[in-house]
Amino acid sequence: MARRCQLTGTDPMFGHNVSHSNVKTNRRFEPNIQKATFKSEALRRKVSLRITTRAIRSISRAGGLDAYLLGTTDAKLAPEGLRLKHQVKKALAGKPRSPAQAS
């Protein structure tokens, strides 16, 4: 399985280990990928994702998965994140508004 965030698309970066004698050897910086499950109010189900810890913090700061997806531009989301965003938009568009929400 690729070490890539399903929401943000963050993938490994490359660099060098530099020794005391200034010898440079290649290395790979892996993103901190965790498996997390979020409840989507719009989709009325739980969504399980492999995402970075930074994305987990961003989701909690935004107030949930739906709010994060709707508040993030399409350019900053990976294909899986875009697919989820469109599902959430579609679910919210089909939802009838209650009289309390109309005003």
Secondary structure, DSSP 8 states (H G I E B T S, - for coil): -----TTT----EEEEEE-TT--EEEEEE---EEEEEEEETTTTEEEEEEEEHHHHHHHHHHTSHHHHHHHS-GGGS-HHHHHHHHHHHHHHHTS---HHHH-
